[in-house]
Amino acid sequence: MIHPSALVSSEAKVHGSASVGPWCIVEAGAKIAEGVVLDTRVHILGNASIGAGTHIFDGAVIGGEPQALKYEGEETFLEIGENCKIREYVTVNRGCGENGITKIANDVLLMAYSHVGHDCLLGRGAVISNGVQLGGHVAVGEFATVGGGTYVQQFSKIGAYAFAGGTLKIIRDVPPASRALGDPARFAGLNLHALRKHNFSEERIALLEKNYRELYRGGKPTAEVILDFANEKTECDPLLTEYFKNFSGNLITSLK
């Protein structure tokens, strides 16, 4: 299943059922699981692990060194889960710092020309659209979507089931189950499409709406509302409780 023109290191681990297409390069230390498909001109660098059933399309560069001035050649890693689709000319960097790691969970879609920087964490089923650029240490929650051409600043978080619209500049956290729109990006209501697609009950959706009204429209200081959510002093959906327990203090604001 390895094309004659492909260059595969004898020190790479490639499952017998994997397909390595024309002009692909698989470097020493790379791990390619069963059923993985590398189309054409795909470059897998060392210490990159590709999970079963993942399909990587033409020209992608997976597991490159982190684009960080502090990187000094230390051993770092990239883990990509099962059944992901990584489209044309995507770039994904390894972690930074000793044993640093970039992790992409199962069933993630990375569309063409997107970039995943060092130490990013992408949750199950996340969708990263065409041309999205994720800076280092960005976290994208499960089943979240980032629209095309959006830039996400390092250390920002996009919560589970959230939607960040296209051509945005994300410099603050997008909370779970919400939509971010506008310039600058601001809270624009619940991401009802994702919630209903993933079988959230109407009661749970109503609770999320109530929680966000309290956060953005309730009149109390935002920090006080967040503390009540984190400490479960206020009835709060588990998505928000968990998010605010680890809150970074950098939240998008409400639409006016």
C-alpha atoms as an extended CHARMM CRD file, in Angstrom:
* protein
*
       256  EXT
         1         1  MET       CA              0.0000000000        0.0000000000        0.0000000000  PROA      1               0.0000000000
         2         2  ILE       CA              3.0620000000        2.2780000000       -0.3130000000  PROA      2               0.0000000000
         3         3  HSD       CA              3.4930000000        3.9630000000       -3.7080000000  PROA      3               0.0000000000
         4         4  PRO       CA              6.9430000000        3.4480000000       -5.2890000000  PROA      4               0.0000000000
         5         5  SER       CA              7.5980000000        7.1960000000       -5.3420000000  PROA      5               0.0000000000
         6         6  ALA       CA              6.8890000000        7.6340000000       -1.6090000000  PROA      6               0.0000000000
         7         7  LEU       CA              9.7620000000        7.9850000000        0.8450000000  PROA      7               0.0000000000
         8         8  VAL       CA              9.0190000000        6.1070000000        4.0800000000  PROA      8               0.0000000000
         9         9  SER       CA             11.6750000000        5.8410000000        6.7820000000  PROA      9               0.0000000000
        10        10  SER       CA             12.5120000000        2.3720000000        8.0210000000  PROA      10              0.0000000000
        11        11  GLU       CA             12.1290000000        3.8880000000       11.5010000000  PROA      11              0.0000000000
        12        12  ALA       CA              8.5190000000        4.9270000000       10.8940000000  PROA      12              0.0000000000
        13        13  LYS       CA              5.6850000000        2.6230000000       11.9600000000  PROA      13              0.0000000000
        14        14  VAL       CA              3.1710000000        2.2170000000        9.1400000000  PROA      14              0.0000000000
        15        15  HSD       CA              0.3110000000       -0.2610000000        9.5090000000  PROA      15              0.0000000000
        16        16  GLY       CA             -0.0060000000       -2.7550000000        6.6870000000  PROA      16              0.0000000000
        17        17  SER       CA             -3.5020000000       -1.5490000000        5.8180000000  PROA      17              0.0000000000
        18        18  ALA       CA             -2.4740000000        2.1100000000        5.5080000000  PROA      18              0.0000000000
        19        19  SER       CA             -2.1670000000        3.7190000000        2.0690000000  PROA      19              0.0000000000
        20        20  VAL       CA              0.7730000000        6.0260000000        1.3320000000  PROA      20              0.0000000000
        21        21  GLY       CA              0.3230000000        7.7770000000       -2.0080000000  PROA      21              0.0000000000
        22        22  PRO       CA              2.6820000000        9.2300000000       -4.6130000000  PROA      22              0.0000000000
        23        23  TRP       CA              5.5160000000       11.4980000000       -3.4340000000  PROA      23              0.0000000000
        24        24  CYS       CA              4.5350000000       11.2850000000        0.2290000000  PROA      24              0.0000000000
        25        25  ILE       CA              7.2620000000       11.5190000000        2.8860000000  PROA      25              0.0000000000
        26        26  VAL       CA              6.9590000000        9.7200000000        6.2250000000  PROA      26              0.0000000000
        27        27  GLU       CA              9.8660000000       10.4710000000        8.5410000000  PROA      27              0.0000000000
        28        28  ALA       CA             11.4700000000        8.4440000000       11.3120000000  PROA      28              0.0000000000
        29        29  GLY       CA              9.3780000000        8.3190000000       14.4660000000  PROA      29              0.0000000000
        30        30  ALA       CA              6.0490000000        8.8150000000       12.7070000000  PROA      30              0.0000000000
        31        31  LYS       CA              3.2360000000        6.3600000000       13.5110000000  PROA      31              0.0000000000
        32        32  ILE       CA              0.5550000000        5.6210000000       10.9220000000  PROA      32              0.0000000000
        33        33  ALA       CA             -2.3330000000        3.4540000000       12.1610000000  PROA      33              0.0000000000
        34        34  GLU       CA             -4.5950000000        1.0440000000       10.2860000000  PROA      34              0.0000000000
        35        35  GLY       CA             -6.6810000000        2.3550000000        7.4330000000  PROA      35              0.0000000000
        36        36  VAL       CA             -4.9590000000        5.7410000000        7.2610000000  PROA      36              0.0000000000
        37        37  VAL       CA             -4.8670000000        7.2600000000        3.7610000000  PROA      37              0.0000000000
        38        38  LEU       CA             -2.1540000000        9.7170000000        2.7160000000  PROA      38              0.0000000000
        39        39  ASP       CA             -3.1600000000       10.9830000000       -0.7070000000  PROA      39              0.0000000000
        40        40  THR       CA             -0.3570000000       12.7580000000       -2.5670000000  PROA      40              0.0000000000
        41        41  ARG       CA              2.6420000000       14.8590000000       -1.5020000000  PROA      41              0.0000000000
        42        42  VAL       CA              1.7200000000       14.5270000000        2.1810000000  PROA      42              0.0000000000
        43        43  HSD       CA              4.6310000000       15.0820000000        4.5770000000  PROA      43              0.0000000000
        44        44  ILE       CA              4.4420000000       13.3860000000        7.9930000000  PROA      44              0.0000000000
        45        45  LEU       CA              7.2920000000       14.4510000000       10.2570000000  PROA      45              0.0000000000
        46        46  GLY       CA              8.7480000000       12.5640000000       13.2110000000  PROA      46              0.0000000000
        47        47  ASN       CA              6.8590000000       12.1810000000       16.4960000000  PROA      47              0.0000000000
        48        48  ALA       CA              3.5140000000       12.5560000000       14.7000000000  PROA      48              0.0000000000
        49        49  SER       CA              0.9430000000        9.8640000000       15.4520000000  PROA      49              0.0000000000
        50        50  ILE       CA             -2.0060000000        9.4400000000       13.0430000000  PROA      50              0.0000000000
        51        51  GLY       CA             -5.0500000000        7.4930000000       14.3000000000  PROA      51              0.0000000000
        52        52  ALA       CA             -6.9320000000        4.7590000000       12.4520000000  PROA      52              0.0000000000
        53        53  GLY       CA             -9.1180000000        5.7150000000        9.5150000000  PROA      53              0.0000000000
        54        54  THR       CA             -7.8160000000        9.2750000000        9.1760000000  PROA      54              0.0000000000
        55        55  HSD       CA             -7.5850000000       10.6200000000        5.6200000000  PROA      55              0.0000000000
        56        56  ILE       CA             -4.9820000000       13.2820000000        4.8160000000  PROA      56              0.0000000000
        57        57  PHE       CA             -5.2660000000       15.0250000000        1.4630000000  PROA      57              0.0000000000
        58        58  ASP       CA             -2.8160000000       16.4930000000       -1.0400000000  PROA      58              0.0000000000
        59        59  GLY       CA              0.0360000000       18.6860000000        0.1740000000  PROA      59              0.0000000000
        60        60  ALA       CA             -0.6170000000       18.6380000000        3.9210000000  PROA      60              0.0000000000
        61        61  VAL       CA              2.3870000000       19.0090000000        6.2500000000  PROA      61              0.0000000000
        62        62  ILE       CA              1.7420000000       17.2500000000        9.5450000000  PROA      62              0.0000000000
        63        63  GLY       CA              3.9560000000       17.4000000000       12.6310000000  PROA      63              0.0000000000
        64        64  GLY       CA              6.2880000000       20.2350000000       11.6830000000  PROA      64              0.0000000000
        65        65  GLU       CA              8.3770000000       22.0480000000       14.2650000000  PROA      65              0.0000000000
        66        66  PRO       CA              6.5090000000       24.6790000000       16.3080000000  PROA      66              0.0000000000
        67        67  GLN       CA              6.7530000000       28.1900000000       14.9170000000  PROA      67              0.0000000000
        68        68  ALA       CA              7.9450000000       29.6520000000       18.1950000000  PROA      68              0.0000000000
        69        69  LEU       CA             11.2070000000       31.4740000000       18.8830000000  PROA      69              0.0000000000
        70        70  LYS       CA             11.5000000000       29.7070000000       22.2460000000  PROA      70              0.0000000000
        71        71  TYR       CA             11.6860000000       26.2930000000       20.5420000000  PROA      71              0.0000000000
        72        72  GLU       CA             15.2200000000       24.9030000000       20.8200000000  PROA      72              0.0000000000
        73        73  GLY       CA             14.8900000000       21.4980000000       19.2070000000  PROA      73              0.0000000000
        74        74  GLU       CA             13.5370000000       19.6300000000       22.2450000000  PROA      74              0.0000000000
        75        75  GLU       CA             11.4990000000       16.4710000000       21.6570000000  PROA      75              0.0000000000
        76        76  THR       CA              7.8220000000       17.3040000000       21.1740000000  PROA      76              0.0000000000
        77        77  PHE       CA              4.7820000000       15.4730000000       19.8220000000  PROA      77              0.0000000000
        78        78  LEU       CA              1.6110000000       15.5310000000       17.7680000000  PROA      78              0.0000000000
        79        79  GLU       CA             -1.3320000000       13.1750000000       18.2510000000  PROA      79              0.0000000000
        80        80  ILE       CA             -4.1490000000       12.9990000000       15.6940000000  PROA      80              0.0000000000
        81        81  GLY       CA             -7.1530000000       10.8290000000       16.5140000000  PROA      81              0.0000000000
        82        82  GLU       CA             -9.2210000000        8.4130000000       14.4830000000  PROA      82              0.0000000000
        83        83  ASN       CA            -11.4120000000        9.1260000000       11.4550000000  PROA      83              0.0000000000
        84        84  CYS       CA            -10.2400000000       12.6890000000       10.9860000000  PROA      84              0.0000000000
        85        85  LYS       CA            -10.2540000000       14.4340000000        7.6050000000  PROA      85              0.0000000000
        86        86  ILE       CA             -7.3450000000       16.7600000000        6.9350000000  PROA      86              0.0000000000
        87        87  ARG       CA             -7.7670000000       18.5350000000        3.6310000000  PROA      87              0.0000000000
        88        88  GLU       CA             -5.3860000000       20.0560000000        1.0970000000  PROA      88              0.0000000000
        89        89  TYR       CA             -2.3480000000       22.0450000000        2.3110000000  PROA      89              0.0000000000
        90        90  VAL       CA             -3.2290000000       21.9730000000        5.9850000000  PROA      90              0.0000000000
        91        91  THR       CA             -0.3080000000       22.4950000000        8.3870000000  PROA      91              0.0000000000
        92        92  VAL       CA             -0.2550000000       21.1060000000       11.9240000000  PROA      92              0.0000000000
        93        93  ASN       CA              2.6830000000       21.7720000000       14.2630000000  PROA      93              0.0000000000
        94        94  ARG       CA              4.0080000000       19.6800000000       17.1250000000  PROA      94              0.0000000000
        95        95  GLY       CA              4.0100000000       20.9840000000       20.6910000000  PROA      95              0.0000000000
        96        96  CYS       CA              6.6290000000       23.2980000000       22.1440000000  PROA      96              0.0000000000
        97        97  GLY       CA              8.7300000000       22.8020000000       25.2710000000  PROA      97              0.0000000000
        98        98  GLU       CA             10.0400000000       19.4660000000       26.5500000000  PROA      98              0.0000000000
        99        99  ASN       CA              7.3590000000       16.8280000000       25.8520000000  PROA      99              0.0000000000
       100       100  GLY       CA              4.9960000000       19.5130000000       24.5500000000  PROA      100             0.0000000000
       101       101  ILE       CA              2.0860000000       18.0830000000       22.5930000000  PROA      101             0.0000000000
       102       102  THR       CA             -0.5570000000       19.1340000000       20.0890000000  PROA      102             0.0000000000
       103       103  LYS       CA             -3.6780000000       16.9580000000       20.2640000000  PROA      103             0.0000000000
       104       104  ILE       CA             -6.4790000000       16.5080000000       17.7480000000  PROA      104             0.0000000000
       105       105  ALA       CA             -9.3050000000       14.2230000000       18.8880000000  PROA      105             0.0000000000
       106       106  ASN       CA            -11.3950000000       11.7970000000       16.8040000000  PROA      106             0.0000000000
       107       107  ASP       CA            -13.6490000000       12.8680000000       13.9080000000  PROA      107             0.0000000000
       108       108  VAL       CA            -12.1400000000       16.3280000000       13.4570000000  PROA      108             0.0000000000
       109       109  LEU       CA            -12.3690000000       18.0650000000       10.0690000000  PROA      109             0.0000000000
       110       110  LEU       CA             -9.5650000000       20.4520000000        9.0970000000  PROA      110             0.0000000000
       111       111  MET       CA            -10.4800000000       22.1310000000        5.8090000000  PROA      111             0.0000000000
       112       112  ALA       CA             -8.0170000000       23.2990000000        3.1680000000  PROA      112             0.0000000000
       113       113  TYR       CA             -5.2320000000       25.7490000000        4.0460000000  PROA      113             0.0000000000
       114       114  SER       CA             -6.0210000000       25.7970000000        7.7580000000  PROA      114             0.0000000000
       115       115  HSD       CA             -3.2170000000       25.9090000000       10.3220000000  PROA      115             0.0000000000
       116       116  VAL       CA             -3.0760000000       24.3620000000       13.7940000000  PROA      116             0.0000000000
       117       117  GLY       CA             -0.3040000000       25.8950000000       15.8900000000  PROA      117             0.0000000000
       118       118  HSD       CA              1.7990000000       24.2680000000       18.6070000000  PROA      118             0.0000000000
       119       119  ASP       CA              0.1170000000       22.9010000000       21.7510000000  PROA      119             0.0000000000
       120       120  CYS       CA             -3.4110000000       23.3160000000       20.3900000000  PROA      120             0.0000000000
       121       121  LEU       CA             -6.1510000000       21.0190000000       21.6970000000  PROA      121             0.0000000000
       122       122  LEU       CA             -9.0230000000       20.1900000000       19.3490000000  PROA      122             0.0000000000
       123       123  GLY       CA            -11.9960000000       18.2980000000       20.7230000000  PROA      123             0.0000000000
       124       124  ARG       CA            -13.9690000000       15.4860000000       19.1330000000  PROA      124             0.0000000000
       125       125  GLY       CA            -15.9340000000       16.4500000000       16.0420000000  PROA      125             0.0000000000
       126       126  ALA       CA            -14.5510000000       19.9920000000       15.8000000000  PROA      126             0.0000000000
       127       127  VAL       CA            -14.7460000000       21.6410000000       12.3630000000  PROA      127             0.0000000000
       128       128  ILE       CA            -11.9870000000       24.0540000000       11.3410000000  PROA      128             0.0000000000
       129       129  SER       CA            -13.0020000000       25.6960000000        8.0720000000  PROA      129             0.0000000000
       130       130  ASN       CA            -10.9340000000       26.8140000000        5.0770000000  PROA      130             0.0000000000
       131       131  GLY       CA             -8.0760000000       29.1760000000        5.8420000000  PROA      131             0.0000000000
       132       132  VAL       CA             -8.5650000000       29.2710000000        9.6300000000  PROA      132             0.0000000000
       133       133  GLN       CA             -5.3730000000       30.0380000000       11.5470000000  PROA      133             0.0000000000
       134       134  LEU       CA             -5.0930000000       28.7740000000       15.1270000000  PROA      134             0.0000000000
       135       135  GLY       CA             -2.2850000000       30.2780000000       17.1900000000  PROA      135             0.0000000000
       136       136  GLY       CA             -0.3580000000       28.2940000000       19.7740000000  PROA      136             0.0000000000
       137       137  HSD       CA             -2.1790000000       26.8720000000       22.8140000000  PROA      137             0.0000000000
       138       138  VAL       CA             -5.6460000000       27.4540000000       21.3170000000  PROA      138             0.0000000000
       139       139  ALA       CA             -8.3350000000       25.0820000000       22.5990000000  PROA      139             0.0000000000
       140       140  VAL       CA            -11.3880000000       24.2090000000       20.5030000000  PROA      140             0.0000000000
       141       141  GLY       CA            -14.0980000000       22.2110000000       22.2750000000  PROA      141             0.0000000000
       142       142  GLU       CA            -15.9550000000       19.1890000000       20.9670000000  PROA      142             0.0000000000
       143       143  PHE       CA            -18.3440000000       19.7860000000       18.0750000000  PROA      143             0.0000000000
       144       144  ALA       CA            -17.3570000000       23.4460000000       17.8520000000  PROA      144             0.0000000000
       145       145  THR       CA            -17.0690000000       25.1120000000       14.4350000000  PROA      145             0.0000000000
       146       146  VAL       CA            -14.7250000000       27.8960000000       13.3330000000  PROA      146             0.0000000000
       147       147  GLY       CA            -15.8230000000       29.6770000000       10.1520000000  PROA      147             0.0000000000
       148       148  GLY       CA            -13.6100000000       30.2360000000        7.1280000000  PROA      148             0.0000000000
       149       149  GLY       CA            -10.7900000000       32.7450000000        7.1980000000  PROA      149             0.0000000000
       150       150  THR       CA            -10.9410000000       33.3240000000       10.9570000000  PROA      150             0.0000000000
       151       151  TYR       CA             -7.8150000000       33.9940000000       12.9930000000  PROA      151             0.0000000000
       152       152  VAL       CA             -7.6950000000       32.7980000000       16.6040000000  PROA      152             0.0000000000
       153       153  GLN       CA             -5.1170000000       34.3800000000       18.9000000000  PROA      153             0.0000000000
       154       154  GLN       CA             -2.8830000000       32.1460000000       20.9930000000  PROA      154             0.0000000000
       155       155  PHE       CA             -4.2820000000       30.8560000000       24.3140000000  PROA      155             0.0000000000
       156       156  SER       CA             -7.8690000000       31.6220000000       23.2630000000  PROA      156             0.0000000000
       157       157  LYS       CA            -10.6210000000       29.0450000000       23.8490000000  PROA      157             0.0000000000
       158       158  ILE       CA            -13.6360000000       28.2040000000       21.7310000000  PROA      158             0.0000000000
       159       159  GLY       CA            -16.0550000000       26.2250000000       23.8650000000  PROA      159             0.0000000000
       160       160  ALA       CA            -17.8320000000       22.9690000000       23.0780000000  PROA      160             0.0000000000
       161       161  TYR       CA            -20.7380000000       23.2950000000       20.5950000000  PROA      161             0.0000000000
       162       162  ALA       CA            -19.7980000000       26.9300000000       19.9120000000  PROA      162             0.0000000000
       163       163  PHE       CA            -19.6650000000       28.6670000000       16.5310000000  PROA      163             0.0000000000
       164       164  ALA       CA            -17.1550000000       31.3600000000       15.6190000000  PROA      164             0.0000000000
       165       165  GLY       CA            -18.2330000000       33.0580000000       12.4040000000  PROA      165             0.0000000000
       166       166  GLY       CA            -16.1040000000       33.4590000000        9.2890000000  PROA      166             0.0000000000
       167       167  THR       CA            -13.4170000000       36.1140000000        8.6990000000  PROA      167             0.0000000000
       168       168  LEU       CA            -13.3150000000       37.0190000000       12.3930000000  PROA      168             0.0000000000
       169       169  LYS       CA            -10.4480000000       37.9440000000       14.7040000000  PROA      169             0.0000000000
       170       170  ILE       CA            -10.8610000000       35.9220000000       17.9040000000  PROA      170             0.0000000000
       171       171  ILE       CA             -8.8500000000       37.4610000000       20.7350000000  PROA      171             0.0000000000
       172       172  ARG       CA            -11.1690000000       36.4440000000       23.6130000000  PROA      172             0.0000000000
       173       173  ASP       CA            -12.7700000000       33.1640000000       24.6510000000  PROA      173             0.0000000000
       174       174  VAL       CA            -15.9620000000       32.0910000000       22.9030000000  PROA      174             0.0000000000
       175       175  PRO       CA            -18.0160000000       30.3500000000       25.6250000000  PROA      175             0.0000000000
       176       176  PRO       CA            -19.6310000000       26.9320000000       25.1230000000  PROA      176             0.0000000000
       177       177  ALA       CA            -22.7930000000       26.5600000000       23.0170000000  PROA      177             0.0000000000
       178       178  SER       CA            -22.6430000000       30.1930000000       21.8910000000  PROA      178             0.0000000000
       179       179  ARG       CA            -22.1480000000       32.0620000000       18.6310000000  PROA      179             0.0000000000
       180       180  ALA       CA            -19.4980000000       34.7220000000       18.0900000000  PROA      180             0.0000000000
       181       181  LEU       CA            -20.1200000000       37.2830000000       15.3460000000  PROA      181             0.0000000000
       182       182  GLY       CA            -19.0560000000       40.8100000000       14.4290000000  PROA      182             0.0000000000
       183       183  ASP       CA            -15.9090000000       42.9030000000       14.5760000000  PROA      183             0.0000000000
       184       184  PRO       CA            -14.7570000000       42.7310000000       17.2950000000  PROA      184             0.0000000000
       185       185  ALA       CA            -16.1890000000       39.2610000000       17.8660000000  PROA      185             0.0000000000
       186       186  ARG       CA            -19.0400000000       39.3390000000       20.3890000000  PROA      186             0.0000000000
       187       187  PHE       CA            -21.6230000000       37.0160000000       21.9020000000  PROA      187             0.0000000000
       188       188  ALA       CA            -24.5750000000       36.5920000000       19.5130000000  PROA      188             0.0000000000
       189       189  GLY       CA            -26.8320000000       34.0520000000       21.2050000000  PROA      189             0.0000000000
       190       190  LEU       CA            -26.8710000000       30.2750000000       21.3790000000  PROA      190             0.0000000000
       191       191  ASN       CA            -25.6190000000       28.0100000000       18.6130000000  PROA      191             0.0000000000
       192       192  LEU       CA            -29.0190000000       26.3480000000       18.3050000000  PROA      192             0.0000000000
       193       193  HSD       CA            -28.0400000000       24.4320000000       15.1820000000  PROA      193             0.0000000000
       194       194  ALA       CA            -25.3440000000       22.4630000000       17.0290000000  PROA      194             0.0000000000
       195       195  LEU       CA            -27.4100000000       21.9960000000       20.1840000000  PROA      195             0.0000000000
       196       196  ARG       CA            -30.3900000000       20.5320000000       18.3380000000  PROA      196             0.0000000000
       197       197  LYS       CA            -28.1840000000       18.4780000000       16.0480000000  PROA      197             0.0000000000
       198       198  HSD       CA            -26.6470000000       16.8650000000       19.1250000000  PROA      198             0.0000000000
       199       199  ASN       CA            -30.0000000000       16.2700000000       20.8180000000  PROA      199             0.0000000000
       200       200  PHE       CA            -29.9460000000       18.8570000000       23.5780000000  PROA      200             0.0000000000
       201       201  SER       CA            -33.3890000000       18.9410000000       25.1470000000  PROA      201             0.0000000000
       202       202  GLU       CA            -35.4980000000       22.1000000000       24.9540000000  PROA      202             0.0000000000
       203       203  GLU       CA            -35.2690000000       22.2870000000       28.7540000000  PROA      203             0.0000000000
       204       204  ARG       CA            -31.4970000000       22.3030000000       28.6210000000  PROA      204             0.0000000000
       205       205  ILE       CA            -31.4870000000       24.9000000000       25.8470000000  PROA      205             0.0000000000
       206       206  ALA       CA            -33.7880000000       27.0730000000       27.9550000000  PROA      206             0.0000000000
       207       207  LEU       CA            -31.3770000000       26.7880000000       30.9060000000  PROA      207             0.0000000000
       208       208  LEU       CA            -28.4470000000       27.8290000000       28.7160000000  PROA      208             0.0000000000
       209       209  GLU       CA            -30.4220000000       30.8380000000       27.4800000000  PROA      209             0.0000000000
       210       210  LYS       CA            -31.2130000000       31.7730000000       31.0940000000  PROA      210             0.0000000000
       211       211  ASN       CA            -27.5550000000       31.4180000000       32.0930000000  PROA      211             0.0000000000
       212       212  TYR       CA            -26.3750000000       33.6840000000       29.2940000000  PROA      212             0.0000000000
       213       213  ARG       CA            -29.0350000000       36.2940000000       30.1080000000  PROA      213             0.0000000000
       214       214  GLU       CA            -27.7090000000       36.3150000000       33.6760000000  PROA      214             0.0000000000
       215       215  LEU       CA            -24.1310000000       36.6200000000       32.4210000000  PROA      215             0.0000000000
       216       216  TYR       CA            -24.6280000000       39.3020000000       29.7810000000  PROA      216             0.0000000000
       217       217  ARG       CA            -27.8820000000       41.0780000000       30.6940000000  PROA      217             0.0000000000
       218       218  GLY       CA            -28.4000000000       40.4840000000       34.4080000000  PROA      218             0.0000000000
       219       219  GLY       CA            -26.7920000000       43.6990000000       35.6150000000  PROA      219             0.0000000000
       220       220  LYS       CA            -24.4710000000       42.0190000000       38.1230000000  PROA      220             0.0000000000
       221       221  PRO       CA            -20.6940000000       42.2510000000       37.6380000000  PROA      221             0.0000000000
       222       222  THR       CA            -19.5660000000       39.6020000000       35.1660000000  PROA      222             0.0000000000
       223       223  ALA       CA            -16.8930000000       38.3000000000       37.5500000000  PROA      223             0.0000000000
       224       224  GLU       CA            -19.5180000000       37.7630000000       40.2520000000  PROA      224             0.0000000000
       225       225  VAL       CA            -21.8300000000       35.8290000000       37.9040000000  PROA      225             0.0000000000
       226       226  ILE       CA            -18.9430000000       33.6660000000       36.7290000000  PROA      226             0.0000000000
       227       227  LEU       CA            -17.9620000000       32.8980000000       40.3290000000  PROA      227             0.0000000000
       228       228  ASP       CA            -21.5460000000       31.8660000000       41.1090000000  PROA      228             0.0000000000
       229       229  PHE       CA            -21.5680000000       29.5880000000       38.0650000000  PROA      229             0.0000000000
       230       230  ALA       CA            -18.2060000000       28.0360000000       38.9160000000  PROA      230             0.0000000000
       231       231  ASN       CA            -19.1980000000       27.3900000000       42.5290000000  PROA      231             0.0000000000
       232       232  GLU       CA            -22.6560000000       26.1440000000       41.4980000000  PROA      232             0.0000000000
       233       233  LYS       CA            -24.3810000000       28.8030000000       43.5870000000  PROA      233             0.0000000000
       234       234  THR       CA            -26.6290000000       29.4500000000       40.5810000000  PROA      234             0.0000000000
       235       235  GLU       CA            -28.3800000000       26.7040000000       38.6040000000  PROA      235             0.0000000000
       236       236  CYS       CA            -26.1140000000       26.3110000000       35.6280000000  PROA      236             0.0000000000
       237       237  ASP       CA            -25.7270000000       23.9820000000       32.6780000000  PROA      237             0.0000000000
       238       238  PRO       CA            -22.7870000000       21.5560000000       33.1480000000  PROA      238             0.0000000000
       239       239  LEU       CA            -21.0680000000       22.9190000000       30.0370000000  PROA      239             0.0000000000
       240       240  LEU       CA            -20.8510000000       26.3680000000       31.5910000000  PROA      240             0.0000000000
       241       241  THR       CA            -20.0360000000       25.1430000000       35.0930000000  PROA      241             0.0000000000
       242       242  GLU       CA            -17.0360000000       23.2080000000       33.8080000000  PROA      242             0.0000000000
       243       243  TYR       CA            -15.9100000000       26.0610000000       31.5640000000  PROA      243             0.0000000000
       244       244  PHE       CA            -16.0280000000       28.6750000000       34.3300000000  PROA      244             0.0000000000
       245       245  LYS       CA            -14.2060000000       26.4420000000       36.8070000000  PROA      245             0.0000000000
       246       246  ASN       CA            -11.1880000000       26.8590000000       34.5230000000  PROA      246             0.0000000000
       247       247  PHE       CA            -11.9710000000       30.3790000000       33.3570000000  PROA      247             0.0000000000
       248       248  SER       CA             -9.0690000000       32.3550000000       31.8980000000  PROA      248             0.0000000000
       249       249  GLY       CA            -10.6390000000       35.7760000000       32.4900000000  PROA      249             0.0000000000
       250       250  ASN       CA            -10.7630000000       36.6490000000       28.7990000000  PROA      250             0.0000000000
       251       251  LEU       CA            -14.3780000000       36.4590000000       27.5810000000  PROA      251             0.0000000000
       252       252  ILE       CA            -16.0340000000       37.9500000000       24.4960000000  PROA      252             0.0000000000
       253       253  THR       CA            -18.5410000000       40.7000000000       25.2900000000  PROA      253             0.0000000000
       254       254  SER       CA            -22.2460000000       40.9730000000       24.4950000000  PROA      254             0.0000000000
       255       255  LEU       CA            -23.5920000000       42.3820000000       21.2460000000  PROA      255             0.0000000000
       256       256  LYS       CA            -25.0270000000       45.8630000000       21.6970000000  PROA      256             0.0000000000
